Amino acid sequence: MRSLATLIAIFVLALPAAAQESGAGWELVVLGVAQDGGMPHPGCTKSPCADVFAGTRRAEKVS
């Protein structure tokens, strides 16, 4: 009977820890050209993208 009471006490004390929000404290920071997937973007008409499509500038790839 004592081991059952101990088991119940452990379960009750562990409940608040199990109820914490999943993923709390995690953060992802993406820097550089990986943030936007490189260049050019499909359908982009701005001058840097247009230069890549015209062949006067090299494409920037995500590494």
C-alpha positions in Angstrom: 0.0 0.0 0.0 2.9 2.3 0.8 4.4 1.9 -2.7 1.0 2.7 -4.3 0.9 6.0 -2.2 4.4 6.8 -3.3 3.5 6.1 -7.0 0.5 8.4 -6.7 2.5 11.1 -5.1 5.1 11.0 -7.8 2.4 11.2 -10.5 0.7 14.1 -8.9 4.0 16.0 -8.4 5.0 15.4 -12.0 1.7 16.7 -13.5 2.6 20.4 -13.5 5.9 19.7 -15.4 4.0 17.7 -18.0 1.5 20.5 -18.4 4.0 23.1 -19.7 3.5 24.4 -23.1 5.2 22.3 -25.8 8.1 24.1 -27.5 8.4 26.8 -24.8 11.8 28.4 -24.9 12.6 27.4 -28.5 13.5 30.1 -31.1 14.7 29.9 -34.6 16.6 32.8 -36.2 17.4 32.6 -39.9 20.0 35.0 -41.3 21.3 36.0 -44.7 19.9 34.9 -48.1 18.5 31.7 -46.5 15.8 33.9 -45.0 14.2 34.7 -48.4 15.3 31.6 -50.4 18.0 33.3 -52.5 17.6 35.3 -55.7 15.9 35.6 -58.1 12.4 34.9 -57.0 9.9 33.6 -59.5 7.8 36.5 -60.9 10.1 39.2 -59.4 10.3 42.3 -61.6 12.7 44.4 -59.4 16.0 45.4 -60.9 18.3 42.8 -59.1 16.0 39.9 -60.2 15.6 41.4 -63.7 19.4 41.5 -64.0 19.6 37.8 -63.1 16.9 36.9 -65.7 18.7 39.0 -68.3 22.0 37.3 -67.6 23.9 40.4 -66.4 24.1 39.3 -62.8 24.7 35.9 -61.1 21.9 34.2 -59.1 22.4 34.1 -55.4 21.7 30.5 -54.1 20.9 29.4 -50.6 23.8 27.4 -49.2 
